[in-house]
Amino acid sequence: MGKKKPFTPPPDSPAWPNQTAFRVAERTWKRRDLPPELLASIIDPGGNPSPAVQANRLVPITLAYNPPTLSNLFGPSPETDSNGRATAYSAPEIPGLILIPGLITPEGQVQVVKASLKDYTALPNVTNLDTHWDIPSRGLWHMYEQSLHSEERQKDEALIPMRHDGTVEGAKSAAAAFRVGKVANGSSDKDGENALKSKTTSTSGIEVPDTTSTQIIIDLPTTDTQNLKAITASEALKRLRWTSLGFQYNWSTKEYHLDRRPPFPPLIDELATQVVKSVENITGYNAERWISEAGIINFYQERDALMAHQDRSEINTEAPLISFSFGNSSVFLIGSENRDDTPIPILLRSGDVLVMHGNSRRAYHALPRILGGTCPDYLTPESVNDAQWRAFYNYLKDARINVNVRQVY
Ligand SMILES: O=C(O)CCC(=O)C(=O)O
C-alpha cells in the first residue's frame, strides 16, 4: 500500500474548529495553490476595468486635488474624471478605507525602494537585524553592494558579526552616540541620559518631544542567541523584516519610545503629507495637522506573511494611517474590530496607496500572501534609467516592500 498523504483540511472545513472568520480567511489566502476562482474573487482596485467596481465592492471617490499637482512622484490614477482629478476608491464594506491605485509613479517607486533599502536600513534607523547582529556603520546595503562588486564574491564577502553585550561597532564612527540597552527590565534609560530638553503638549494632552533624539538605543535580544552565527550581507538581507522611522516602536510593550526618535526621512514625510492632503475632503483631517511621526517599513520575501493585527499604539485616532506598496503584489485582508467578521481580500500592487481612517483605522488587517513573479515590468533594470538600480531590482523582484506612516500623538 502506498504512503498516505498528510490530510490538509479545506479552508472552510469543520476540521478547523473554533477559528475566527479572520483566521479562516488568512489560512485560505495563505495557500500556495490559490485556486483561480478564489483569485478571481479578489478586490482589485488597480484592475482596469475593475470587476470589483462593477460589483459595487469599490466605489469611485474624487480626491481633493489632482495628485501630480501635489507631488512630482504622484501620477494620475488610471481613471480620471472630467476635471482631470484622479479617482480613488472607498470600499463600502470597510468604512473609512481609501484605495488609491497606481498613485506612485515608476520613478517614485524607484526612489522610495532605493532609499528604503540603502538609507533607512542604516543607523540611526533600527532594524530587526540590529538586535542580533552588529551591522557596520556603513550600513547593510553598502556591504551588500561591495559583495556584488567583489570578483571573488564567495571568498571575499565580509561577515556581519553577532552583537555582543556592550559592543556596537557603529558607535565608533557614526555621528550619533549609541548605547546598548536591555529591553528586559526597561532600565536602559533610568539615568535619564536621553532626557529630551524640549517638549510640547500634543492635542491628545501628552508631552511629546518636538526635537529628534540623536541617541539610539539598541535593545539586546531577550532570547537565547547561541545558535546564531555571523552572516554575510546577502544572507542578512534575506532576514531583513522591518526598519523603523521616527519614533521607534517597542515591539514588546507595543508602545512608542518617546526618547528614541531619529529624524523622519523627508522623502517619506513629503509623500505621506501629500497623500493626507489629497484625501482631506474624505477624511476631514486637515493636512496642516499632520505630522509624520512614526513609520515601519516591512520587507517581505515571497513566503513571508503578516498575521492579523490592529494598529492600536497610536494615541491620535483621528489621523489616518498611510501605507505604500512596492514590488510584488500581495493579498491584503481587512475586516472590522472583531475577528469574527469576515475580512475582504484586496490586491495591492506596486505603487498603490492605502489610507485607513475612521472605523478602518482600528480594523483587523493582515497580509497572508505575496504573489511571486508580479513585480511590474516597468521596474526591470532595462526599463529604469539608473545604473545603480540593477542591484535593488535583484532584491525587489522576489520581494515586497511596504512603507507605512503614522501620526502617533
Ligand atoms: O504590508 C502591509 O501592507 C501591511 C503592513 C501592516 O499592516 C503594518 O505594518 O501594520
The ligand as a Gaussian input file, in Angstrom:
#p B3LYP/6-31G(d) Opt

LIG

0 1
 O        2.387000      45.228000       4.444000
 C        1.290000      45.778000       4.510000
 O        0.699000      46.225000       3.520000
 C        0.599000      45.908000       5.854000
 C        1.523000      46.328000       6.949000
 C        0.855000      46.472000       8.268000
 O       -0.283000      46.130000       8.425000
 C        1.563000      47.019000       9.426000
 O        2.779000      47.256000       9.377000
 O        0.889000      47.245000      10.459000

